[in-house]
Each structure stands twice: as C-alpha cells, then as structure tokens.
Amino acid sequence: MTGDPDDPVRQRREQAARLASFARRTGWSLFGVAFVAFVLGLAVGLTGVVVVLVVGSLALGSALLLPAIIVGFGVSAAEREDCG
C-alpha cells in the first residue's frame, strides 16, 4: 500500500486484508483436514466421528472462505481504485 501510513481508511483496509488472509489460510487448512480425514476414514473405516470431522471441516472451511475471498477482492479493488 502506498500513501499516508496514518490514513485511517488505509489502516482499516490493511486490517481487513490481514483478517481475510488469515481466514483464507484457515479455510483452506480445514479443507485439507477434511481431505485427510476422509482418506484415512476410507482406509480405516468411516465411523461417525470421521464423518462429523469431514462434514464439520468442510462446513467451517466454506463459512470462512466465502467472506474472506469477497473481502480480499474488495480490498484489492479499493487499492486499484486509489492508485488509478
């Protein structure tokens, strides 16, 4: 980001970008957990705990990823608008 580092709009935008980045990493990590749990469940046996872990990880990962991706695109668009 360029411009005045004390600008409250830029500070808020940077905070939103950091939060969105963390949520994206966490969401994709939860997808990874779901994948590994599913593969291990297929190898060992799909118990109720494995199914709950897979479905819960997918649901929580999706709930984190959707707003994180939207906010990330919004921050990028706002930065492009400020630079142009």
Residue pairs with C-beta under 8 A, 6 or more apart in sequence:
1 10
1 13
1 14
1 79
2 83
3 10
3 82
4 10
5 11
13 75
13 78
13 79
16 71
16 74
16 75
17 71
17 72
17 75
19 68
19 71
20 67
20 68
20 69
20 71
20 72
20 75
21 68
21 72
23 64
23 65
23 67
23 68
24 64
24 65
24 68
24 69
24 72
26 61
26 64
27 60
27 61
27 62
27 63
27 64
27 65
27 68
28 61
28 65
29 61
30 57
30 58
30 60
30 61
30 64
31 57
31 58
31 61
33 53
33 57
34 53
34 54
34 55
34 57
34 58
34 61
37 50
37 53
37 54
37 57
38 50
38 54
40 50
41 47
41 50
41 51
41 54
44 50
